[in-house]
Amino acid sequence: MSEYINNREYRQKVLQELIRDLHNGKSVDEVKPRFEKLIEGVSAIEITEMEQALIREGLPVEEVQRLCDVHAAVFKGSIEEIHAPGKPEEQTGHPVHTFKLENNALNKLIDEEITPHLESFKKTGNQEDVQKLADDFSKLWEVHKHYLRKENLLFPFLEKYGITAPPKVMWGVDDEIRKSIKDAKDAMENYEGNWDKLVSLAEQAINGVSEMIFKEENILFPMALQTLSEDEWLKIEAESDEIGYCIVKPAGKWQPVRINVEQKVSMQGEESSEKDYATFETGILTFEEISGIFNTLPFDITFVDKDGIVKYFSQGKDRIFPRTKSVIGRKVENCHPPASVHIVQKVVENLKSGAKDHEDFWIKMGDKYVYIRYFSVRNEKGEFLGVLEVTQDIKPIQEITGENRLVK
C-alpha cells in the first residue's frame, strides 16, 4: 500500500475524498484516523490543489468556504512546513514576518484584553465592562488593514500562478469576520441589556479572528512562500505602507541578501580590468558571459546598425539561417537575394522612421515553422541605433499543451 500512499496523485484523491466525507456529514473524529493513517507531510500546495480540484468538479466556492473551518481542524498538526532560521518569513520587514507580527498582536489583544473583559462582563453585566469591550473591538477592527493587504497585495500574485480557490474562500471568510466584528461593536455601543446577544457576537468575532490566524500561518503563508518570488515579495512590501498595518508596524526594512556585483567586480583586483566588463543599467556582465548568453538564447539574433551594416550575429547550436563571419561589415542589402532587397529596404525604412516598432514574417521550411521578427533598436533618447532580427522555429511552441509547472 505504501507505493500508493507515496504517489502524489493518489494522495490528492484521498484528500478530496476526506473533504467530501466531511461535506456529506461525517464528523472530524470519523475522518481523522484515515487521514492520519494514509497521509504524511501534507503540503500547503497540495491543500490548494485539492480545493481547486473540488471547485473545478462543481463544488461551489461557498461550500468550500463552509468546510474551511472543518478541514483546517483536520489538517492541524499534520501540515509539515520547514521553519529553519534564516527563512525569508523570519527576516525583519518581510511581508510574512509583518503579517505574523500582526497575528501575534491580535492574539495578545484577544488573550490579555478582550477575553478577560468578556469574562468579567459575563459575571457582572455592567456598563464599565461593555465600554472596555467596545474599546477592545475598536483595536480588533484594525484587522481590516491586515486583510486588505492580504486580499489586494498577496492574493493577486497567487492568482497569477493559477491559485484561485484559496483566495476566493479566504476572502469570503474575511468578510464574514469583518461583519461579525462590526455587529459586535454595534451591540456594545448600543447596549441595552441584551447580555446573551453581546456575548454571542463577541465570541463569534474573536473565534473567527483566531481561526483565520491559524489558516494564514499553517496554510496561506507556507503556500505563498513556496510560490512567490523574492521580487514579488518586494513589490508587496513596497505597497504595504499605503494600506497600513494592524496594531503594530513592520519591525524594520526588509533587506534581501543580494550580491553587489559592482563591488564583486572591483574586488577581482588585478585579475581583471574595466575592459573585461560591460556595465548596464540593470547589471554587470563579462564579455564571456554576454557571448554565452546570446549563444544560448532559444532563437537566432542578428544586429544591423543605423547605417545598414551587419554588426553582430549569435552562434547558437542550431541556427535556422546559416551565417559566416564574412557577413560582418557588409551592407544588409547584400546579404539577401536581389528579389527581396526592396522588401528589406522597406522594412528598415519603416523601423528607422518610427512608422513601425517591429515587422513580422513567418514561413514553413521543411519540418520547421520559422517566425522572423525585425525590431527597431533605440536608445533612451529614442534615437535609432539599428535593427535586430530575431528568428525562431515556433513549431515546438505551437505543439505545447497543458501545463508543466516549476512547482509540482
Secondary structure, DSSP 8 states (H G I E B T S, - for coil): -HHHHT-HHHHHHHHHHHHHHHHTT--HHHHHHHHHHH--SB-HHHHHHHHHHHHHTT--HHHHHHHHHHHHHHHTTTB-----TT-GGGSTT-HHHHHHHHHHHHHHHIIIIIHHHHHHHHHH--HHHHHHHHHHHHHHTTHHHHHHHIIIIIHHHHHHTT--HHHHHHHHHHHHHHHHHHHHHHHHHT-SS-HHHHHHHHHHHHHHHHHHHHHIIIIIHHHHHHHS-HHHHHHHHHHHHHH--SSS--SS--------HHHHHHTTGGG--GGGEEEETTEEEEHHHHHHHHHHSSSEEEEEETTSBEEEE---TT-SS---GGGTTSBGGGGS-GGGHHHHHHHHHHHHHTS-SEEEEEEEETTEEEEEEEEEEE-TT--EEEEEEEEEE-HHHHT--S---S--
